């Protein structure tokens, strides 16, 4: 069988993002790239993250960031990857916080995760490798 790589449309990329619980946010820390694995949700075309106060979440506010999630099957060498570019913002508006809160999707990491950060998607690119 031959491997085929396909580009994914926006709706398929968003659907795939919503199918996994963990992704990676890429941002700048002390003028260097930093990558952090995070639990996330896709809500109304936005990436929603929760983290602790006074941490990496503080560095994201009003910054351009990248976000990536994937699912890879190493056995048959297939899978997909979606990359998002956008501006992150810390959410403080009570009405928006209530709309974004979902008790069923809690962060896996221990401790208080009461800072909500939204990445407003400006660009999204998805690719899938499958067997022909």
C-alpha positions as a Markdown table, in Angstrom:
| # | Residue | x | y | z |
|---|---|---|---|---|
| 1 | Unk | 0.0 | 0.0 | 0.0 |
| 2 | Unk | 1.1 | 3.5 | -0.7 |
| 3 | Unk | 0.8 | 6.4 | 1.7 |
| 4 | Unk | -1.2 | 9.4 | 0.6 |
| 5 | Unk | -1.1 | 12.9 | 2.2 |
| 6 | Unk | -4.2 | 15.0 | 2.0 |
| 7 | Unk | -4.8 | 18.6 | 3.1 |
| 8 | Unk | -7.9 | 19.0 | 5.3 |
| 9 | Unk | -10.5 | 21.7 | 5.1 |
| 10 | Unk | -11.4 | 24.0 | 8.0 |
| 11 | Unk | -14.5 | 22.1 | 9.1 |
| 12 | Unk | -12.7 | 18.7 | 9.1 |
| 13 | Unk | -9.7 | 20.2 | 10.9 |
| 14 | Unk | -11.9 | 21.6 | 13.6 |
| 15 | Unk | -13.8 | 18.3 | 13.9 |
| 16 | Unk | -10.5 | 16.4 | 14.3 |
| 17 | Unk | -9.3 | 18.9 | 16.9 |
| 18 | Unk | -12.4 | 18.3 | 18.9 |
| 19 | Unk | -11.8 | 14.6 | 18.9 |
| 20 | Unk | -8.7 | 14.6 | 21.1 |
| 21 | Unk | -8.2 | 15.9 | 24.7 |
| 22 | Unk | -4.5 | 17.0 | 24.5 |
| 23 | Unk | -2.7 | 19.4 | 22.2 |
| 24 | Unk | 0.4 | 21.6 | 22.4 |
| 25 | Unk | 0.5 | 25.3 | 22.7 |
| 26 | Unk | 3.6 | 27.0 | 21.3 |
| 27 | Unk | 4.6 | 30.5 | 22.6 |
| 28 | Unk | 7.6 | 32.6 | 23.4 |
| 29 | Unk | 9.3 | 32.5 | 26.7 |
| 30 | Unk | 12.3 | 34.7 | 27.4 |
| 31 | Unk | 12.8 | 35.2 | 23.6 |
| 32 | Unk | 12.8 | 31.4 | 23.0 |
| 33 | Unk | 10.1 | 29.1 | 21.7 |
| 34 | Unk | 8.3 | 27.1 | 24.4 |
| 35 | Unk | 5.9 | 24.2 | 24.0 |
| 36 | Unk | 3.5 | 23.0 | 26.6 |
| 37 | Unk | 1.1 | 20.0 | 26.4 |
| 38 | Unk | -2.4 | 21.1 | 27.5 |
| 39 | Unk | -5.9 | 19.8 | 27.8 |
| 40 | Unk | -8.2 | 21.8 | 25.6 |
| 41 | Unk | -11.6 | 22.1 | 24.0 |
| 42 | Unk | -12.9 | 23.5 | 20.8 |
| 43 | Unk | -15.8 | 25.9 | 21.4 |
| 44 | Unk | -17.4 | 27.9 | 18.6 |
| 45 | Unk | -14.3 | 27.8 | 16.5 |
| 46 | Unk | -11.9 | 28.8 | 19.3 |
| 47 | Unk | -9.3 | 26.8 | 21.3 |
| 48 | Unk | -10.1 | 27.0 | 25.0 |
| 49 | Unk | -7.3 | 26.2 | 27.6 |
| 50 | Unk | -7.4 | 26.3 | 31.4 |
| 51 | Unk | -4.3 | 26.8 | 33.5 |
| 52 | Unk | -3.0 | 28.0 | 36.9 |
| 53 | Unk | -2.7 | 31.7 | 37.7 |
| 54 | Unk | 0.8 | 33.2 | 37.6 |
| 55 | Unk | 2.2 | 30.7 | 35.2 |
| 56 | Unk | 2.6 | 30.2 | 31.4 |
| 57 | Unk | -1.0 | 31.4 | 31.0 |
| 58 | Unk | 0.2 | 34.9 | 31.9 |
| 59 | Unk | 2.7 | 34.9 | 28.9 |
| 60 | Unk | 0.0 | 34.1 | 26.4 |
| 61 | Unk | -2.3 | 37.1 | 26.9 |
| 62 | Unk | -2.5 | 39.1 | 23.6 |
| 63 | Unk | 0.3 | 37.1 | 22.1 |
| 64 | Unk | 0.4 | 35.3 | 18.7 |
| 65 | Unk | 0.7 | 31.6 | 19.4 |
| 66 | Unk | 0.6 | 28.3 | 17.6 |
| 67 | Unk | -1.4 | 25.3 | 18.7 |
| 68 | Unk | -1.1 | 21.7 | 17.4 |
| 69 | Unk | -2.9 | 18.5 | 18.0 |
| 70 | Unk | -2.7 | 15.1 | 16.3 |
| 71 | Unk | -3.5 | 11.4 | 16.3 |
| 72 | Unk | -0.9 | 9.1 | 14.9 |
| 73 | Unk | -1.1 | 5.3 | 14.4 |
| 74 | Unk | 2.6 | 4.2 | 14.5 |
| 75 | Unk | 1.6 | 0.6 | 13.5 |
| 76 | Unk | 0.2 | 1.5 | 10.1 |
| 77 | Unk | 1.9 | 4.9 | 9.8 |
| 78 | Unk | -1.3 | 6.9 | 9.4 |
| 79 | Unk | -2.7 | 9.8 | 11.2 |
| 80 | Unk | -3.5 | 13.5 | 11.1 |
| 81 | Unk | -2.2 | 16.7 | 12.4 |
| 82 | Unk | -3.8 | 20.1 | 12.7 |
| 83 | Unk | -1.9 | 23.4 | 13.4 |
| 84 | Unk | -3.6 | 26.6 | 14.4 |
| 85 | Unk | -2.2 | 30.1 | 14.5 |
| 86 | Unk | -3.9 | 32.9 | 16.3 |
| 87 | Unk | -3.9 | 35.4 | 19.1 |
| 88 | Unk | -4.4 | 34.2 | 22.7 |
| 89 | Unk | -6.4 | 36.2 | 25.2 |
| 90 | Unk | -7.2 | 35.7 | 28.9 |
| 91 | Unk | -10.9 | 35.5 | 29.5 |
| 92 | Unk | -12.1 | 37.6 | 32.5 |
| 93 | Unk | -15.7 | 38.4 | 31.4 |
| 94 | Unk | -18.1 | 36.5 | 33.7 |
| 95 | Unk | -20.6 | 35.8 | 30.9 |
| 96 | Unk | -18.0 | 34.5 | 28.6 |
| 97 | Unk | -16.5 | 32.3 | 31.4 |
| 98 | Unk | -19.9 | 30.8 | 32.1 |
| 99 | Unk | -20.4 | 30.1 | 28.4 |
| 100 | Unk | -16.9 | 28.4 | 28.1 |
| 101 | Unk | -17.1 | 26.4 | 31.3 |
| 102 | Unk | -17.8 | 22.7 | 31.0 |
| 103 | Unk | -17.6 | 20.5 | 34.1 |
| 104 | Unk | -17.1 | 17.3 | 32.0 |
| 105 | Unk | -13.9 | 18.6 | 30.4 |
| 106 | Unk | -11.5 | 19.2 | 33.3 |
| 107 | Unk | -7.7 | 19.5 | 33.0 |
| 108 | Unk | -5.8 | 16.3 | 33.8 |
| 109 | Unk | -3.1 | 18.1 | 35.7 |
| 110 | Unk | -3.5 | 18.5 | 39.4 |
| 111 | Unk | -4.1 | 21.8 | 41.2 |
| 112 | Unk | -6.3 | 24.8 | 40.6 |
| 113 | Unk | -6.7 | 25.6 | 36.9 |
| 114 | Unk | -8.9 | 28.8 | 37.1 |
| 115 | Unk | -7.3 | 30.9 | 34.3 |
| 116 | Unk | -9.1 | 30.5 | 31.0 |
| 117 | Unk | -7.3 | 31.3 | 27.8 |
| 118 | Unk | -8.9 | 31.4 | 24.4 |
| 119 | Unk | -7.0 | 31.2 | 21.1 |
| 120 | Unk | -8.9 | 33.0 | 18.4 |
| 121 | Unk | -8.1 | 31.0 | 15.3 |
| 122 | Unk | -6.7 | 33.1 | 12.5 |
| 123 | Unk | -5.2 | 30.3 | 10.4 |
| 124 | Unk | -5.8 | 26.5 | 10.5 |
| 125 | Unk | -4.0 | 23.9 | 8.5 |
| 126 | Unk | -4.7 | 20.2 | 8.6 |
| 127 | Unk | -3.1 | 17.2 | 7.0 |
| 128 | Unk | -3.9 | 13.5 | 7.0 |
| 129 | Unk | -1.7 | 10.6 | 6.0 |
| 130 | Unk | -3.6 | 7.5 | 4.9 |
| 131 | Unk | -3.0 | 4.3 | 3.0 |
| 132 | Unk | -4.2 | 4.2 | -0.6 |
